[in-house]
Amino acid sequence: MAMLHLVQGRDRQTLEHCLDRVGEGDAVLLLGDAAYLAVRSVFRLKPRAASGRIRLYVLHSDLEARGLQPGELEPGVTPIDYDGFVTHSVEFHPILSWF
């Protein structure tokens, strides 16, 4: 079964380590200050992540709390709401947190 990776915090290296280890079909959800990493000018996705084989999400409320807009996101990063977070938490197993 595909895994859900929860990335928290602004550390770019943490996201890079996560993306190096995700498998095809896995999903990565950026939470809290990790929302800053989804911004186009801050972080360029690695080719494997940008290919669409890995699903990338950011919690919409975390974008709003930081004054960020969906139009500022790196292509391939999709904002989701809390209902989407719950759906993904049920859909993916196991769940791995990255700090």
Secondary structure, DSSP 8 states (H G I E B T S, - for coil): ---EEEEESS-HHHHHHHHHH--TT-EEEEEGGGGGGGBTTT----HHHHTTSSEEEEEHHHHHHTT--GGGB-TTEEEE-HHHHHHHHHHSSSEEEE-
